[in-house]
Amino acid sequence: MCASRWRSGIAPATCWTSDRSMRIRILACGRIREPWQRGAVDEYVRRLSRFASVDMVEVDDEPDSMPEARALREEADRIRNRLRPGERFILLDVDGESFDSERFARRLDRWLVEGGAQVTFVIGSSRGVDAGLRREAAGRLSLSPMTLTHAMARILLLEQCYRAFRILGGERYHK
């Protein structure tokens, strides 16, 4: 059984393979514009490629001049249009559940099992997300009680996914 490969004491429900059969999708409102932030995203996508393929999907956010309710509805529609039929997603939400890194690793493992080797994370715009989209989420994740820029949330999410795979593999990265 593949669980014998894991030295962490956390028996993963899935067996991570080098063929990148696992997939992480991140759908986010807005674009990363700063080169250093793009570099950090690219670096963690590269690191994660040992464990999973990573799809980064950016959808346009609405201008601040648009009324908030309308902007949130339109952004939610763009996100829904990028979701595959029946695709479950985890919403990043300040009011979501928070985890330490080891608990996040176990939860990521469970989400991958439940999602057929794929997990999709959704990051709304700086205004948040439409209440309807929030209700449709299979789960909600809070990265921190502090306010983060959306670019930093992507970087932190990617880093924590990388850390989770390393934890599940019994590697020392998380210490």
C-alpha positions in Angstrom: 0.0 0.0 0.0 1.3 3.5 -0.8 0.7 4.6 2.8 3.9 2.8 3.8 5.8 5.5 1.8 4.7 8.2 4.2 7.0 8.8 7.2 4.9 11.6 8.7 2.6 9.3 10.7 -0.3 10.9 8.7 -1.7 8.2 6.5 -2.9 9.9 3.4 -6.1 8.7 1.8 -4.6 9.2 -1.6 -1.4 8.0 -3.1 0.6 10.9 -4.6 2.2 9.9 -7.8 5.0 11.5 -9.8 2.7 11.5 -12.9 1.0 14.5 -11.5 -2.4 12.9 -11.5 -3.4 15.3 -8.8 -4.8 18.6 -9.9 -5.1 21.9 -8.0 -7.1 24.6 -9.6 -7.2 28.2 -8.3 -9.9 30.5 -9.8 -9.3 34.1 -8.7 -10.9 37.4 -9.4 -8.3 40.0 -10.6 -4.9 39.8 -12.0 -1.5 39.7 -10.4 0.3 42.7 -11.7 3.5 43.0 -9.6 6.4 41.1 -11.0 7.7 39.9 -7.6 4.2 38.4 -6.8 4.0 36.7 -10.2 7.5 35.3 -9.5 6.4 33.9 -6.1 3.3 32.3 -7.7 5.5 30.8 -10.5 8.0 29.5 -8.0 5.3 27.6 -5.9 3.6 26.3 -9.1 7.0 25.0 -10.1 7.6 23.4 -6.7 4.1 21.9 -6.6 4.7 20.3 -10.0 6.4 17.4 -8.2 3.1 16.5 -6.7 0.3 17.9 -8.8 -0.6 19.9 -11.8 -1.7 23.5 -11.0 -4.1 25.5 -13.0 -4.2 29.2 -12.2 -7.3 30.8 -13.7 -7.8 34.6 -13.4 -11.2 36.2 -14.1 -11.8 39.9 -14.4 -13.0 41.7 -11.3 -15.3 44.7 -11.6 -14.2 48.3 -11.1 -14.8 50.0 -7.8 -17.2 52.4 -9.4 -19.8 49.6 -10.0 -22.4 49.1 -7.2 -21.2 46.3 -4.9 -24.1 43.9 -5.2 -24.0 44.0 -9.0 -20.2 43.6 -9.1 -20.3 40.6 -6.8 -23.1 39.0 -9.0 -21.1 39.6 -12.2 -17.9 38.3 -10.7 -19.7 35.2 -9.4 -21.1 34.5 -12.8 -17.6 34.7 -14.3 -16.4 32.2 -11.7 -19.3 29.9 -12.3 -18.6 30.0 -16.1 -15.0 28.8 -15.4 -16.2 25.9 -13.2 -16.7 22.6 -14.9 -20.1 20.9 -14.6 -20.4 19.4 -11.1 -17.1 20.8 -10.0 -16.9 21.2 -6.2 -14.9 24.1 -4.9 -13.4 25.5 -1.7 -13.9 29.2 -1.1 -11.3 31.3 0.5 -13.2 33.3 3.0 -12.2 35.2 6.1 -15.1 33.5 8.0 -14.0 30.0 6.8 -12.4 27.3 8.8 -8.7 27.8 9.7 -6.1 25.1 10.2 -2.6 24.6 11.3 -0.4 23.2 8.5 -0.7 19.6 9.5 -4.5 19.7 9.8 -4.5 21.6 6.4 -2.5 18.7 4.9 -5.0 16.1 6.1 -7.9 18.3 4.9 -6.3 18.8 1.5 -5.9 15.1 1.2 -9.6 14.6 2.0 -10.6 17.2 -0.5 -8.5 15.5 -3.2 -10.2 12.2 -2.4 -13.7 13.7 -2.4 -12.9 15.6 -5.6 -11.6 12.7 -7.6 -7.9 13.8 -7.3 -8.7 17.4 -7.9 -9.4 20.3 -5.6 -10.5 23.8 -6.8 -10.0 26.9 -4.7 -11.9 30.1 -5.4 -10.7 33.5 -4.4 -13.1 36.4 -4.7 -12.4 40.0 -5.4 -11.4 42.6 -2.8 -15.1 43.1 -2.2 -15.6 39.5 -1.3 -18.0 37.0 -3.0 -21.6 36.9 -3.8 -23.7 35.2 -1.1 -25.1 32.6 -3.7 -21.6 31.6 -4.6 -20.7 31.3 -0.9 -23.6 28.9 -0.4 -22.5 26.8 -3.4 -19.0 26.2 -1.9 -18.2 22.6 -0.7 -16.2 24.2 2.0 -14.7 27.6 3.2 -11.1 28.1 4.1 -9.6 31.0 6.0 -5.9 31.5 5.6 -5.6 34.1 8.3 -7.8 36.4 10.4 -5.6 39.2 9.0 -6.5 41.0 5.8 -4.3 39.8 2.9 -4.1 41.2 -0.6 -5.6 38.8 -3.1 -2.1 38.3 -4.6 -0.7 37.4 -1.2 -3.6 35.0 -0.6 -2.7 33.1 -3.8 0.9 32.9 -2.8 0.1 31.8 0.7 -2.4 29.2 -0.6 0.2 27.8 -3.0 2.8 27.7 -0.3 0.5 25.9 2.1 -0.5 23.3 -0.6 3.2 22.7 -1.3 3.8 22.4 2.5 0.9 20.0 2.8 2.2 17.6 0.1 5.6 17.7 1.9 4.0 16.9 5.2 2.0 14.1 3.7 5.2 12.7 2.2 6.9 12.8 5.6 9.4 15.4 4.5 10.9 18.0 6.9 9.8 21.1 5.1 7.1 21.9 7.7 9.5 22.0 10.7 
